[in-house]
Amino acid sequence: MPFSALSHLDCPKCGLTYSPDQVIGLCSCGSPLLARYDVQAIMLTKDELATRPPDLWRYHELLPVRSPENVVTLGEGMTPLLPLPRYGHELGVERLLMKDEGLIPTGTFKARGAAVGVSRAYEVGVRKIAMPTNGNAGSAWAAYAARAGMEALIAMPIAAPEICRREVKVVGAELHLIDGLIGDAGAFIRAELEKRDGYLDVSTLKEPYRIEGKKTMGLEIAEQLGWQLPDVILYPTGGGVGIIGIWKALVELRELGWIDGPLPRLVAVQSSGCAPIVRAWEKGLPESEPWPDAQTVAFGITVPKALGDFLVLQAIAETDGCAVAVDDEDLLAEQHKVAQLEGSFICPEGAANFAAVRQLRESGWIHADEQVVALNTGAGLKYPETVPL
């Protein structure tokens, strides 16, 4: 059986298909491309899967890297799915679980996308990557590029977490600080790549494989729960790759015949200071509109307009989910409450999920007996400024 069942890439907007065995970015129509697999050819059993090493590459048939020799890894994956009994009781959600992505190389879930994205880029011949970032994605991609012996050009807003700047520098990547938001960093990268040869733009969803790494969160949640799905999954949403990836993973598991029944209701969580997905969902729009003057302490989800917004909204709609905005004051309060009751110092983006759980429980959208999984997307240690001394 092949290491990967990757078959082709397709466009979720116009339907065009492409060979995956080339250096490629967006569809000719401007949409992100999605990797597709010959799922019916996968002969793996759940028992066989259980014997594999506990990292995200255990799912290699549903990942795009064709040869194990091209896997670039720092040991990422299989993060814990922790019950939060004291905090869940306080919220009125006794079956609350946290998928803790703070316990992963580079300290955030971004390592998943970087591991698979860098591995596949290397496999098709790329040796230089470039990207704008709000911080954590840049530090992850720079680290994995260093692991692969590749060059990395990273641009991030000057307001990004200081630790992310230091992470990029220490691994030898080229770092540029931008006075502005991630869109301004993206404009800088586009201008640089017009002058430089050999770089692949690995901006969010501008290459097809970051999402494949992120989808392993969904695969792990299903496996860790014995292939019985939770009722609700909440995800802090900026560029949207995480929630799209989880949705894609669950659809593929259903095609594989490993899960059945309704998918979990997916919740996209944003800050009230930058909530384009929430506004689009409330208006019933298929895509979001740019958010003016975006500002939030949850810097990782400060994305005024996401390239894959239509896919986020589709994932919400097809799972009967919703989109929720929370105030910075509330998410910081939940960050401290989780730490005090459960001993876990979570990132502000992850804390936004718990503010949303409280809000949705109080409104009755989440019921007391439901099993709820909230993703903590990174370590709170990367945001020391959220804790006043």
C-alpha positions in Angstrom: 0.0 0.0 0.0 1.4 3.4 -0.9 2.6 5.7 1.9 0.1 8.3 0.8 -3.2 7.9 -1.0 -3.0 11.4 -2.4 -4.7 11.5 -5.8 -5.2 15.0 -7.0 -5.9 18.6 -6.0 -9.2 20.3 -6.7 -10.8 23.7 -6.5 -13.7 24.0 -4.1 -15.0 27.1 -6.1 -14.8 26.3 -9.8 -14.1 22.5 -9.7 -10.9 22.4 -11.7 -8.5 19.6 -10.8 -4.7 19.6 -10.8 -1.9 17.1 -10.5 -0.4 17.4 -7.0 3.1 16.5 -8.2 4.2 20.0 -9.0 4.9 23.3 -7.3 1.5 24.9 -7.1 -0.3 27.6 -5.2 -3.8 28.8 -5.9 -6.3 27.7 -8.6 -6.4 29.8 -11.7 -9.7 31.3 -10.4 -7.9 32.5 -7.3 -9.3 30.0 -4.9 -7.3 27.8 -2.5 -6.8 24.2 -3.7 -7.7 21.2 -1.5 -5.8 17.8 -1.5 -7.9 14.8 -2.3 -7.2 11.1 -1.6 -8.2 7.7 -3.0 -9.9 6.9 0.3 -11.3 3.6 -1.0 -7.8 2.3 -1.7 -6.8 2.7 2.0 -6.7 -0.7 3.6 -5.5 0.5 7.0 -7.5 -0.8 10.0 -8.1 1.0 13.3 -6.2 -1.8 15.1 -3.2 -1.3 12.8 -3.3 2.4 13.3 -3.2 1.9 17.1 0.3 0.3 16.8 1.9 3.3 15.2 4.1 5.9 16.8 2.0 8.7 18.6 2.6 11.5 16.1 0.6 13.1 13.3 2.4 11.0 10.7 0.6 7.9 12.0 -2.1 9.1 9.5 0.2 9.2 6.5 -2.2 7.6 4.1 -4.4 10.7 4.5 -1.4 13.1 4.3 0.2 14.3 1.0 3.8 13.3 1.5 4.4 10.3 -0.9 7.7 9.1 0.6 8.7 8.7 4.2 12.2 9.9 3.3 10.7 13.4 2.7 9.0 13.7 6.1 10.3 16.7 8.1 9.4 16.2 11.7 10.2 17.6 15.2 7.9 15.0 16.9 4.6 16.9 16.4 1.1 15.6 17.0 -1.0 13.5 19.4 -1.5 16.3 21.9 -3.6 15.5 25.0 -7.4 15.7 25.1 -7.9 16.8 28.7 -11.1 16.7 30.7 -11.7 20.0 32.5 -13.9 18.8 35.4 -13.7 21.8 37.8 -13.9 24.4 35.1 -16.5 22.6 33.1 -18.6 22.3 36.3 -18.3 26.1 36.8 -19.5 26.6 33.2 -22.3 24.1 33.4 -20.7 21.9 30.8 -19.6 18.7 32.7 -18.3 16.9 29.6 -15.9 19.7 28.6 -12.6 18.6 27.0 -9.6 20.7 25.9 -7.3 19.6 23.1 -4.1 21.2 24.2 -1.9 22.3 21.3 0.4 24.2 23.6 2.3 20.9 24.1 3.7 20.7 20.5 7.0 21.8 18.9 7.2 25.7 18.7 4.4 25.8 21.2 1.3 26.1 19.0 -0.8 24.1 16.5 1.0 25.9 13.7 3.6 23.2 13.9 1.2 20.8 12.3 0.7 22.8 9.1 4.4 23.6 9.0 5.5 20.0 9.3 3.3 18.8 6.5 3.6 21.9 4.4 7.4 22.0 4.5 7.6 18.2 4.0 5.5 18.3 0.8 7.2 21.5 -0.5 10.6 19.8 0.0 9.3 16.7 -1.8 8.3 18.6 -4.9 11.6 20.5 -5.1 11.0 23.7 -3.2 14.1 25.0 -1.2 13.0 28.5 -0.3 9.7 29.6 1.3 8.2 33.0 2.1 5.2 34.0 4.2 3.5 36.8 6.1 2.5 35.9 9.6 0.9 37.1 12.8 3.7 35.4 14.6 3.3 31.8 15.5 2.9 30.4 11.9 6.1 32.2 11.0 8.1 30.8 13.9 6.8 27.3 13.1 7.5 27.4 9.4 10.9 29.0 10.0 11.8 26.1 12.4 10.7 23.4 10.1 12.4 25.0 7.1 15.6 25.0 9.2 15.0 21.3 10.0 14.7 20.6 6.2 17.8 22.8 5.3 15.6 25.3 3.5 15.7 29.1 3.4 12.8 31.1 4.9 11.7 34.7 4.4 9.2 35.8 7.1 7.4 39.1 7.5 5.3 39.9 10.6 3.7 42.9 12.1 5.9 44.7 14.6 3.2 44.2 17.2 3.5 40.4 17.0 4.5 38.6 20.1 8.2 39.2 20.8 8.9 35.5 21.4 7.8 34.8 17.8 10.4 37.3 16.4 13.1 35.6 18.5 12.1 32.2 17.3 12.4 33.2 13.7 15.8 34.8 14.3 17.3 31.9 16.3 16.7 29.4 13.5 18.4 31.7 10.9 15.4 32.8 8.9 15.2 36.2 7.3 12.8 38.4 9.3 11.2 41.7 8.4 9.0 43.6 10.8 6.1 45.5 9.3 4.3 48.6 10.7 0.8 47.3 10.1 -1.4 44.2 10.1 -0.9 40.8 8.4 -2.3 42.2 5.2 0.5 44.7 5.1 3.0 41.9 5.8 1.5 40.0 2.9 1.9 43.0 0.5 5.6 43.1 1.5 6.1 39.4 0.7 4.4 39.8 -2.6 6.6 42.7 -3.5 9.7 40.9 -2.4 8.9 37.8 -4.5 8.6 39.9 -7.6 12.3 40.7 -7.1 13.5 37.3 -5.9 13.6 33.9 -7.6 13.0 30.4 -6.3 10.6 31.2 -3.4 7.3 29.5 -2.8 4.7 31.7 -1.2 3.3 29.6 1.7 0.8 32.2 3.0 -2.4 30.9 4.5 -4.1 28.7 2.0 -1.9 29.9 -0.9 -0.5 26.4 -1.0 -2.6 23.3 -0.5 -0.8 21.4 2.3 -0.8 23.5 5.5 -4.5 22.5 5.9 -3.5 18.8 5.7 -1.3 19.2 8.7 -4.0 21.1 10.6 -6.6 18.4 9.8 -4.7 15.9 12.0 -6.3 17.7 15.0 -9.6 16.3 13.8 -8.2 12.9 13.1 -6.7 12.8 16.6 -9.9 14.0 18.4 -11.8 11.2 16.7 -9.2 8.5 17.6 -8.8 9.8 21.2 -12.6 9.5 21.7 -12.7 5.9 20.4 -14.1 7.0 17.0 -17.2 8.5 18.8 -17.5 12.2 17.9 -18.2 15.0 20.4 -21.3 17.1 20.0 -19.5 20.4 19.5 -16.0 21.5 18.5 -14.9 25.2 19.0 -12.0 26.7 17.2 -10.5 30.2 17.4 -10.7 31.5 13.8 -8.4 33.9 12.0 -7.3 32.5 8.6 -9.6 29.6 9.3 -7.3 26.8 8.3 -7.8 24.9 11.6 -11.5 24.7 11.5 -11.5 23.9 7.8 -9.0 21.2 8.4 -11.0 19.6 11.2 -14.1 19.6 9.0 -12.1 18.0 6.1 -10.7 15.4 8.4 -14.1 14.3 9.7 -15.5 14.1 6.2 -12.6 11.9 5.1 -13.1 9.6 8.1 -16.7 9.3 7.2 -15.7 8.4 3.6 -13.3 5.8 5.1 -16.2 4.3 7.1 -14.5 4.9 10.5 -17.2 7.2 11.8 -20.9 7.6 11.2 -23.7 9.8 12.3 -23.8 13.6 12.3 -20.6 15.5 12.5 -19.9 17.8 15.5 -21.4 21.3 15.3 -18.4 23.4 14.5 -18.1 26.9 16.1 -15.8 29.6 14.7 -14.8 31.9 17.5 -13.5 35.4 16.9 -12.8 38.5 18.9 -15.3 41.3 18.8 -12.4 43.5 17.7 -11.9 41.4 14.5 -15.0 39.4 13.6 -15.5 39.2 9.8 -16.6 35.6 9.9 -19.1 36.2 12.6 -20.6 39.2 10.8 -20.8 37.2 7.5 -22.5 34.3 9.3 -25.0 36.6 11.0 -25.8 38.2 7.6 -26.0 34.9 5.8 -23.3 35.9 3.4 -21.2 33.3 1.5 -18.0 35.3 2.1 -16.8 37.8 4.7 -16.1 41.5 4.2 -12.8 43.2 5.3 -12.9 44.2 9.0 -11.9 47.8 9.5 -9.4 48.7 12.3 -8.9 45.2 13.5 -7.6 45.0 17.1 -7.6 42.3 19.7 -5.3 40.9 22.4 -5.8 37.5 20.7 -3.2 38.5 18.1 -3.2 35.2 16.2 -6.8 35.7 15.1 -6.4 39.3 13.9 -7.2 38.5 10.3 -9.5 41.2 8.7 -10.2 39.1 5.6 -9.4 35.4 5.2 -8.8 33.9 1.8 -10.6 30.7 2.9 -13.6 32.5 4.6 -16.1 30.8 2.3 -14.8 27.4 3.4 -15.1 28.3 7.1 -18.7 29.5 6.5 -19.5 26.3 4.6 -18.1 24.1 7.4 -20.3 25.9 9.9 -23.4 25.6 7.7 -22.9 22.0 6.8 -22.5 21.0 10.5 -25.3 23.2 11.9 -22.6 25.2 13.7 -22.3 28.9 14.4 -19.9 31.8 14.7 -19.4 33.7 17.9 -17.5 36.9 18.8 -16.2 37.5 22.4 -14.8 40.5 24.0 -11.1 40.7 25.0 -12.0 41.4 28.6 -14.0 38.2 28.7 -11.4 36.0 27.0 -8.7 37.2 29.4 -11.0 36.4 32.3 -11.5 32.9 31.0 -7.7 32.5 30.5 -7.2 33.2 34.2 -10.1 31.1 35.3 -8.8 28.0 33.4 -5.4 28.4 34.9 -6.8 28.8 38.4 -9.2 25.8 38.2 -7.2 23.4 36.0 -3.6 24.6 36.2 -3.3 25.2 32.4 -1.9 28.5 31.1 -3.6 28.7 27.8 -3.1 31.3 25.0 -5.6 34.2 24.5 -6.9 32.6 21.2 -7.6 29.4 23.1 -9.2 31.4 25.9 -11.6 32.9 23.4 -13.1 29.4 22.9 -13.9 29.2 26.6 -15.5 32.6 26.6 -17.6 31.3 23.7 -18.5 28.1 25.6 -19.8 30.2 28.5 -21.8 32.4 26.1 -23.3 29.5 24.2 -24.1 27.6 27.4 -25.9 30.6 28.8 -27.9 31.0 25.6 -28.8 27.4 25.6 -27.1 26.6 22.3 -24.8 24.2 24.1 -26.7 21.8 26.4 -25.6 20.7 29.8 -25.2 17.0 28.8 -23.3 17.6 25.6 -19.7 16.7 25.0 -17.7 19.8 24.0 -14.2 20.0 22.7 -12.4 23.3 22.8 -9.0 23.7 21.1 -6.3 25.6 23.0 -4.2 26.5 20.1 -1.0 27.5 21.9 1.0 27.8 25.1 0.2 30.8 27.3 3.9 31.1 27.9 4.1 32.8 24.5 1.9 35.6 25.8 3.4 36.6 29.2 2.0 40.2 28.8 -1.6 38.8 29.3 -0.7 38.2 33.0 -0.1 41.5 34.9 2.4 41.3 37.8 
